[in-house]
Amino acid sequence: MAKENTTAKQAPAVDTAMYTNGSFSPIVDKCDGCERAVDVDATKYCKSYTNPESKWRLGICNFATHVKPELVVSKIKVNPLKASKRASGK
């Protein structure tokens, strides 16, 4: 009988020591639903950034996987006379 390698099928264990030593801050409410959040001892931490609150200070966190940025499309009004002159070459 061949031995089965069961360790290859298991997901890698999360190193909880780096989250509990104080270098990582808990996530903020805006981070709920992100795929990068790791649950350690009933507290959630971001596995990509040590201080998630500062990433949300200026807007959307660039690591957030659950939020899509809004794209604003603005129409530019073009003068038809100038457009026809540009199209003709000079």
C-alpha positions, 0 to 999 in steps of 0.5 A: 500500500502506498502512503498518501500525502495528506499535508499537500491537500491541507491549506497552509496554516496562518502564522498567528504569532505575527498578528498577536505580537502587536505589529498588526492593528485590527481591521476597521468596519470598512474592511469587512468582507475583504478577502485579505482579512484573517481571523485570529483569536476572534479578532480580524487582521489585514494580512497585507497591511499593518495599519488598515485604518490609515489605508482608508484615510484618503478614500478607498483602500488599494488592497480592498477586494470587496470595493470597486472604484467608481468611474466618472465619465465626463463629456467634453463639449467640442466646438463643431467649427474647430472640430471640422478645421482640425479634421481637414488638416489646417 
